[in-house]
Amino acid sequence: MSIYPSLEDMVVHQMMTAQETPSLPRHVPVQPPTWVNPSLQAQGTPRMDIYPGLASYMGMELTQGEIQANMPQFMPQTLYNAGPLAPVAPTAVVPSGGQMGGGLLAPLSSSHSLAQVSHGIRQLILCKDGHGKVGLRVKSIDKGIFVCLVTRSSPAALGGLRFGDQILQVNGENLAGYSASKVHEIFKKAGVNNIVLAVRDRPFERCLTLHKDSTGHLGFQFRDGKITSIALDSSAARNGLLIEHNLLEIDGQNVVGMKDKEVRKIIDEGGPTINITVIPSYIFRHMMKNMSDSIVQKLMDHSTQEL
């Protein structure tokens, strides 16, 4: 199965394929999109599970009732009654046919690797800077350890740790039930190099690849980082961007805590293809309740990830 970062990429690739093999008719059956955790699917996790293995996040219960009341677009029945703006897989439009494991087919979107969402458990290896710091601050919420601050240009930022991520382990030590001070002490006692973290992504975040139109617009408006409207027949509409979501990253650059004019500048100065990472505003508001906005704006890393 071929995976595309955007609908435009899929259309272009299909046109290229049709020109190369005009005598072979292509039958593309329509399949309903599903919300899948790729890291757990191989273990036999049912496809209809909503973010498998994550019953709560920062003390927020992610039960079906809670999701139905506040994020109905992520309910299974909503996915199967998909309209033009129904959510699809986290990063892609998935057509039928082709070979599994072929990777992203992107004749247009060459910068897709700058913003990927794994929706699973990631392993990060960090080091300390010249001052013996990793560059992060954590908070203990509901017996879990969550990243509430990543300092700009720090080893944590360069290593890919992000605001809202949950740290499960440090050098093989489980952190469930630990206090924030105890976790900070673990980092202080760790060596300078090879600090191995097991990190869980933020729930229900999605990465979309959008293409600017002839006027340089992607097709959506936002205020205070929250998406408020989507233009009809724009790249944002075609690729499933939804309102009531907040921007997290643009082309891999963290924009949490940025002013709108700074975010617009990043988009304007970007290329014809822009990768955005968003999260439902319901979850974003809960995340921000656990962190001072002033600290986020002053200290949060807003650099582009080193790849």
Secondary structure as a PSIPRED ss2 file (coil, helix, strand):
# PSIPRED VFORMAT (PSIPRED V4.0)

   1 M C   1.000  0.000  0.000
   2 S C   1.000  0.000  0.000
   3 I E   0.000  0.000  1.000
   4 Y E   0.000  0.000  1.000
   5 P C   1.000  0.000  0.000
   6 S C   1.000  0.000  0.000
   7 L H   0.000  1.000  0.000
   8 E H   0.000  1.000  0.000
   9 D H   0.000  1.000  0.000
  10 M H   0.000  1.000  0.000
  11 V H   0.000  1.000  0.000
  12 V H   0.000  1.000  0.000
  13 H H   0.000  1.000  0.000
  14 Q H   0.000  1.000  0.000
  15 M H   0.000  1.000  0.000
  16 M H   0.000  1.000  0.000
  17 T H   0.000  1.000  0.000
  18 A H   0.000  1.000  0.000
  19 Q H   0.000  1.000  0.000
  20 E H   0.000  1.000  0.000
  21 T C   1.000  0.000  0.000
  22 P C   1.000  0.000  0.000
  23 S C   1.000  0.000  0.000
  24 L C   1.000  0.000  0.000
  25 P C   1.000  0.000  0.000
  26 R C   1.000  0.000  0.000
  27 H C   1.000  0.000  0.000
  28 V C   1.000  0.000  0.000
  29 P C   1.000  0.000  0.000
  30 V C   1.000  0.000  0.000
  31 Q C   1.000  0.000  0.000
  32 P C   1.000  0.000  0.000
  33 P C   1.000  0.000  0.000
  34 T C   1.000  0.000  0.000
  35 W C   1.000  0.000  0.000
  36 V C   1.000  0.000  0.000
  37 N C   1.000  0.000  0.000
  38 P H   0.000  1.000  0.000
  39 S H   0.000  1.000  0.000
  40 L H   0.000  1.000  0.000
  41 Q H   0.000  1.000  0.000
  42 A C   1.000  0.000  0.000
  43 Q C   1.000  0.000  0.000
  44 G C   1.000  0.000  0.000
  45 T C   1.000  0.000  0.000
  46 P C   1.000  0.000  0.000
  47 R C   1.000  0.000  0.000
  48 M C   1.000  0.000  0.000
  49 D C   1.000  0.000  0.000
  50 I C   1.000  0.000  0.000
  51 Y C   1.000  0.000  0.000
  52 P C   1.000  0.000  0.000
  53 G C   1.000  0.000  0.000
  54 L C   1.000  0.000  0.000
  55 A C   1.000  0.000  0.000
  56 S E   0.000  0.000  1.000
  57 Y E   0.000  0.000  1.000
  58 M C   1.000  0.000  0.000
  59 G C   1.000  0.000  0.000
  60 M E   0.000  0.000  1.000
  61 E E   0.000  0.000  1.000
  62 L C   1.000  0.000  0.000
  63 T C   1.000  0.000  0.000
  64 Q H   0.000  1.000  0.000
  65 G H   0.000  1.000  0.000
  66 E H   0.000  1.000  0.000
  67 I H   0.000  1.000  0.000
  68 Q H   0.000  1.000  0.000
  69 A H   0.000  1.000  0.000
  70 N H   0.000  1.000  0.000
  71 M C   1.000  0.000  0.000
  72 P H   0.000  1.000  0.000
  73 Q H   0.000  1.000  0.000
  74 F H   0.000  1.000  0.000
  75 M C   1.000  0.000  0.000
  76 P H   0.000  1.000  0.000
  77 Q H   0.000  1.000  0.000
  78 T H   0.000  1.000  0.000
  79 L H   0.000  1.000  0.000
  80 Y H   0.000  1.000  0.000
  81 N C   1.000  0.000  0.000
  82 A C   1.000  0.000  0.000
  83 G C   1.000  0.000  0.000
  84 P C   1.000  0.000  0.000
  85 L C   1.000  0.000  0.000
  86 A C   1.000  0.000  0.000
  87 P C   1.000  0.000  0.000
  88 V C   1.000  0.000  0.000
  89 A C   1.000  0.000  0.000
  90 P C   1.000  0.000  0.000
  91 T C   1.000  0.000  0.000
  92 A C   1.000  0.000  0.000
  93 V E   0.000  0.000  1.000
  94 V C   1.000  0.000  0.000
  95 P C   1.000  0.000  0.000
  96 S C   1.000  0.000  0.000
  97 G C   1.000  0.000  0.000
  98 G C   1.000  0.000  0.000
  99 Q C   1.000  0.000  0.000
 100 M C   1.000  0.000  0.000
 101 G C   1.000  0.000  0.000
 102 G C   1.000  0.000  0.000
 103 G C   1.000  0.000  0.000
 104 L E   0.000  0.000  1.000
 105 L C   1.000  0.000  0.000
 106 A C   1.000  0.000  0.000
 107 P C   1.000  0.000  0.000
 108 L C   1.000  0.000  0.000
 109 S C   1.000  0.000  0.000
 110 S C   1.000  0.000  0.000
 111 S C   1.000  0.000  0.000
 112 H H   0.000  1.000  0.000
 113 S H   0.000  1.000  0.000
 114 L H   0.000  1.000  0.000
 115 A C   1.000  0.000  0.000
 116 Q C   1.000  0.000  0.000
 117 V C   1.000  0.000  0.000
 118 S C   1.000  0.000  0.000
 119 H C   1.000  0.000  0.000
 120 G C   1.000  0.000  0.000
 121 I E   0.000  0.000  1.000
 122 R E   0.000  0.000  1.000
 123 Q E   0.000  0.000  1.000
 124 L E   0.000  0.000  1.000
 125 I E   0.000  0.000  1.000
 126 L E   0.000  0.000  1.000
 127 C C   1.000  0.000  0.000
 128 K C   1.000  0.000  0.000
 129 D C   1.000  0.000  0.000
 130 G C   1.000  0.000  0.000
 131 H C   1.000  0.000  0.000
 132 G C   1.000  0.000  0.000
 133 K C   1.000  0.000  0.000
 134 V C   1.000  0.000  0.000
 135 G C   1.000  0.000  0.000
 136 L E   0.000  0.000  1.000
 137 R E   0.000  0.000  1.000
 138 V E   0.000  0.000  1.000
 139 K E   0.000  0.000  1.000
 140 S E   0.000  0.000  1.000
 141 I E   0.000  0.000  1.000
 142 D C   1.000  0.000  0.000
 143 K C   1.000  0.000  0.000
 144 G E   0.000  0.000  1.000
 145 I E   0.000  0.000  1.000
 146 F E   0.000  0.000  1.000
 147 V E   0.000  0.000  1.000
 148 C E   0.000  0.000  1.000
 149 L E   0.000  0.000  1.000
 150 V E   0.000  0.000  1.000
 151 T E   0.000  0.000  1.000
 152 R C   1.000  0.000  0.000
 153 S C   1.000  0.000  0.000
 154 S C   1.000  0.000  0.000
 155 P H   0.000  1.000  0.000
 156 A H   0.000  1.000  0.000
 157 A H   0.000  1.000  0.000
 158 L H   0.000  1.000  0.000
 159 G H   0.000  1.000  0.000
 160 G C   1.000  0.000  0.000
 161 L C   1.000  0.000  0.000
 162 R C   1.000  0.000  0.000
 163 F C   1.000  0.000  0.000
 164 G C   1.000  0.000  0.000
 165 D C   1.000  0.000  0.000
 166 Q E   0.000  0.000  1.000
 167 I E   0.000  0.000  1.000
 168 L E   0.000  0.000  1.000
 169 Q E   0.000  0.000  1.000
 170 V E   0.000  0.000  1.000
 171 N C   1.000  0.000  0.000
 172 G C   1.000  0.000  0.000
 173 E E   0.000  0.000  1.000
 174 N E   0.000  0.000  1.000
 175 L C   1.000  0.000  0.000
 176 A C   1.000  0.000  0.000
 177 G C   1.000  0.000  0.000
 178 Y C   1.000  0.000  0.000
 179 S C   1.000  0.000  0.000
 180 A H   0.000  1.000  0.000
 181 S H   0.000  1.000  0.000
 182 K H   0.000  1.000  0.000
 183 V H   0.000  1.000  0.000
 184 H H   0.000  1.000  0.000
 185 E H   0.000  1.000  0.000
 186 I H   0.000  1.000  0.000
 187 F H   0.000  1.000  0.000
 188 K H   0.000  1.000  0.000
 189 K H   0.000  1.000  0.000
 190 A C   1.000  0.000  0.000
 191 G C   1.000  0.000  0.000
 192 V C   1.000  0.000  0.000
 193 N C   1.000  0.000  0.000
 194 N C   1.000  0.000  0.000
 195 I E   0.000  0.000  1.000
 196 V E   0.000  0.000  1.000
 197 L E   0.000  0.000  1.000
 198 A E   0.000  0.000  1.000
 199 V E   0.000  0.000  1.000
 200 R E   0.000  0.000  1.000
 201 D C   1.000  0.000  0.000
 202 R C   1.000  0.000  0.000
 203 P C   1.000  0.000  0.000
 204 F C   1.000  0.000  0.000
 205 E C   1.000  0.000  0.000
 206 R E   0.000  0.000  1.000
 207 C E   0.000  0.000  1.000
 208 L E   0.000  0.000  1.000
 209 T E   0.000  0.000  1.000
 210 L E   0.000  0.000  1.000
 211 H E   0.000  0.000  1.000
 212 K C   1.000  0.000  0.000
 213 D C   1.000  0.000  0.000
 214 S C   1.000  0.000  0.000
 215 T C   1.000  0.000  0.000
 216 G C   1.000  0.000  0.000
 217 H C   1.000  0.000  0.000
 218 L C   1.000  0.000  0.000
 219 G C   1.000  0.000  0.000
 220 F E   0.000  0.000  1.000
 221 Q E   0.000  0.000  1.000
 222 F E   0.000  0.000  1.000
 223 R E   0.000  0.000  1.000
 224 D C   1.000  0.000  0.000
 225 G C   1.000  0.000  0.000
 226 K E   0.000  0.000  1.000
 227 I E   0.000  0.000  1.000
 228 T E   0.000  0.000  1.000
 229 S E   0.000  0.000  1.000
 230 I E   0.000  0.000  1.000
 231 A C   1.000  0.000  0.000
 232 L C   1.000  0.000  0.000
 233 D C   1.000  0.000  0.000
 234 S C   1.000  0.000  0.000
 235 S H   0.000  1.000  0.000
 236 A H   0.000  1.000  0.000
 237 A H   0.000  1.000  0.000
 238 R H   0.000  1.000  0.000
 239 N C   1.000  0.000  0.000
 240 G C   1.000  0.000  0.000
 241 L C   1.000  0.000  0.000
 242 L C   1.000  0.000  0.000
 243 I C   1.000  0.000  0.000
 244 E C   1.000  0.000  0.000
 245 H E   0.000  0.000  1.000
 246 N E   0.000  0.000  1.000
 247 L E   0.000  0.000  1.000
 248 L E   0.000  0.000  1.000
 249 E E   0.000  0.000  1.000
 250 I E   0.000  0.000  1.000
 251 D C   1.000  0.000  0.000
 252 G C   1.000  0.000  0.000
 253 Q E   0.000  0.000  1.000
 254 N E   0.000  0.000  1.000
 255 V C   1.000  0.000  0.000
 256 V C   1.000  0.000  0.000
 257 G C   1.000  0.000  0.000
 258 M C   1.000  0.000  0.000
 259 K C   1.000  0.000  0.000
 260 D H   0.000  1.000  0.000
 261 K H   0.000  1.000  0.000
 262 E H   0.000  1.000  0.000
 263 V H   0.000  1.000  0.000
 264 R H   0.000  1.000  0.000
 265 K H   0.000  1.000  0.000
 266 I H   0.000  1.000  0.000
 267 I H   0.000  1.000  0.000
 268 D H   0.000  1.000  0.000
 269 E H   0.000  1.000  0.000
 270 G C   1.000  0.000  0.000
 271 G C   1.000  0.000  0.000
 272 P C   1.000  0.000  0.000
 273 T E   0.000  0.000  1.000
 274 I E   0.000  0.000  1.000
 275 N E   0.000  0.000  1.000
 276 I E   0.000  0.000  1.000
 277 T E   0.000  0.000  1.000
 278 V E   0.000  0.000  1.000
 279 I E   0.000  0.000  1.000
 280 P E   0.000  0.000  1.000
 281 S H   0.000  1.000  0.000
 282 Y H   0.000  1.000  0.000
 283 I H   0.000  1.000  0.000
 284 F H   0.000  1.000  0.000
 285 R H   0.000  1.000  0.000
 286 H H   0.000  1.000  0.000
 287 M H   0.000  1.000  0.000
 288 M H   0.000  1.000  0.000
 289 K H   0.000  1.000  0.000
 290 N C   1.000  0.000  0.000
 291 M C   1.000  0.000  0.000
 292 S C   1.000  0.000  0.000
 293 D H   0.000  1.000  0.000
 294 S H   0.000  1.000  0.000
 295 I H   0.000  1.000  0.000
 296 V H   0.000  1.000  0.000
 297 Q H   0.000  1.000  0.000
 298 K H   0.000  1.000  0.000
 299 L H   0.000  1.000  0.000
 300 M E   0.000  0.000  1.000
 301 D C   1.000  0.000  0.000
 302 H C   1.000  0.000  0.000
 303 S C   1.000  0.000  0.000
 304 T E   0.000  0.000  1.000
 305 Q C   1.000  0.000  0.000
 306 E C   1.000  0.000  0.000
 307 L C   1.000  0.000  0.000
